[in-house]
């Protein structure tokens, strides 16, 4: 999950396509990822939960909240992507299968905000 987030952040389209399970790729995968990356600045990742995904597992899930903002000319406020992603391991590599979109993550009032500002949630997006 962290490597895919970094790939989105750094614009590594080929890596994103290579780590997306072939059975769930679309014919326009590369172009779609490139377009998304061109229009988005990723600013923070919080891994909230993991299930399985260890050295002896062949599948796992990662629940995360990622903060992003649109790049100019549509620049704006930081937004959030909250998802439970499903991965499988094939030939030693973890591949993204699909994800379930979740309602926005809301940390407790005194927890750090999801956006990566360093402020408490109650003083930021809380």
C-alpha positions as CSV (number, residue, x, y, z in Angstrom):
1,X,0.0,0.0,0.0
2,X,2.7,2.5,0.9
3,X,4.6,1.8,-2.3
4,X,1.5,2.4,-4.4
5,X,0.9,5.7,-2.5
6,X,4.4,6.7,-3.2
7,X,4.0,5.8,-6.8
8,X,0.9,8.0,-7.1
9,X,2.8,10.8,-5.3
10,X,5.9,10.5,-7.5
11,X,4.0,9.8,-10.8
12,X,5.2,6.2,-11.3
13,X,2.5,5.1,-13.7
14,X,4.2,2.0,-14.9
15,X,4.7,0.8,-11.3
16,X,1.0,1.4,-10.5
17,X,-0.1,-0.6,-13.5
18,X,2.4,-3.4,-12.7
19,X,1.1,-3.7,-9.2
20,X,-2.6,-3.7,-10.2
21,X,-3.9,-7.3,-10.5
22,X,-4.3,-8.1,-14.2
23,X,-7.8,-9.5,-13.6
24,X,-9.0,-6.1,-12.4
25,X,-7.1,-3.8,-14.8
26,X,-9.0,-1.8,-17.4
27,X,-7.8,-1.4,-21.0
28,X,-7.3,2.3,-20.2
29,X,-5.4,1.7,-16.9
30,X,-2.2,3.5,-17.9
31,X,-3.9,6.5,-19.4
32,X,-6.4,6.8,-16.4
33,X,-3.5,6.6,-13.9
34,X,-1.5,9.2,-15.8
35,X,-4.5,11.6,-16.0
36,X,-5.2,11.1,-12.2
37,X,-1.5,11.8,-11.3
38,X,-1.4,14.9,-13.5
39,X,-4.3,16.4,-11.7
40,X,-3.6,15.4,-8.1
41,X,-1.1,16.3,-5.4
42,X,-1.0,13.6,-2.7
43,X,-0.1,15.1,0.7
44,X,-0.5,12.5,3.4
45,X,-1.2,8.8,4.0
46,X,-2.5,7.3,7.2
47,X,-2.6,3.5,7.4
48,X,-5.5,2.8,9.8
49,X,-5.8,-1.0,9.8
50,X,-4.3,-4.1,8.2
51,X,-5.7,-7.6,8.1
52,X,-3.5,-10.4,7.1
53,X,-0.8,-9.4,4.6
54,X,2.1,-10.9,6.6
55,X,5.0,-13.0,5.3
56,X,2.9,-16.2,5.3
57,X,-0.3,-14.8,3.9
58,X,-1.4,-14.8,0.3
59,X,-4.0,-12.0,0.7
60,X,-4.6,-9.0,2.9
61,X,-6.5,-5.8,3.3
62,X,-5.3,-2.3,4.2
63,X,-7.7,0.5,5.4
64,X,-6.2,3.9,4.9
65,X,-7.0,7.6,4.6
66,X,-5.0,9.6,2.0
67,X,-5.1,13.4,1.8
68,X,-4.9,15.0,-1.6
69,X,-5.6,18.3,-3.3
70,X,-6.3,19.0,-7.0
71,X,-3.4,20.6,-8.9
72,X,-3.8,23.9,-10.6
73,X,-5.8,25.2,-12.4
74,X,-8.4,23.4,-10.2
75,X,-6.4,23.8,-7.0
76,X,-8.4,23.8,-3.8
77,X,-8.8,22.5,-0.3
78,X,-7.3,19.2,0.9
79,X,-9.7,16.3,0.4
80,X,-9.7,12.8,1.6
81,X,-9.8,9.3,0.1
82,X,-10.8,6.6,2.7
83,X,-10.6,3.1,1.4
84,X,-10.3,-0.5,2.4
85,X,-8.0,-2.0,-0.3
86,X,-7.7,-5.7,-1.1
87,X,-4.4,-7.2,-2.1
88,X,-3.2,-10.7,-3.2
89,X,0.3,-12.1,-3.3
90,X,1.3,-13.8,-6.6
91,X,4.8,-14.9,-7.5
92,X,6.0,-13.1,-4.3
93,X,4.6,-9.7,-5.3
94,X,1.6,-7.9,-3.7
95,X,-1.0,-6.9,-6.2
96,X,-3.9,-4.5,-5.7
97,X,-7.2,-6.2,-6.5
98,X,-9.9,-3.6,-5.6
99,X,-11.0,-1.2,-3.0
100,X,-14.1,-0.3,-1.1
101,X,-14.7,3.4,-0.7
102,X,-15.5,4.4,2.9
103,X,-17.1,7.5,4.4
104,X,-14.5,10.1,5.4
105,X,-12.3,9.1,8.3
106,X,-12.7,11.3,11.3
107,X,-10.1,10.9,14.0
108,X,-10.8,11.6,17.7
109,X,-10.8,15.3,18.6
110,X,-7.3,15.2,20.1
111,X,-5.7,12.9,17.5
112,X,-3.6,14.3,14.7
113,X,-5.7,15.4,11.7
114,X,-5.8,13.1,8.7
115,X,-4.6,15.8,6.4
116,X,-1.0,15.8,7.7
117,X,-1.0,19.3,9.0
118,X,0.3,18.3,12.4
119,X,-2.6,20.0,14.1
120,X,-5.2,18.2,16.3
121,X,-8.3,17.1,14.4
122,X,-10.5,19.5,16.5
123,X,-8.4,22.5,15.2
124,X,-8.1,21.4,11.6
125,X,-10.8,19.4,9.7
126,X,-12.5,18.1,12.9
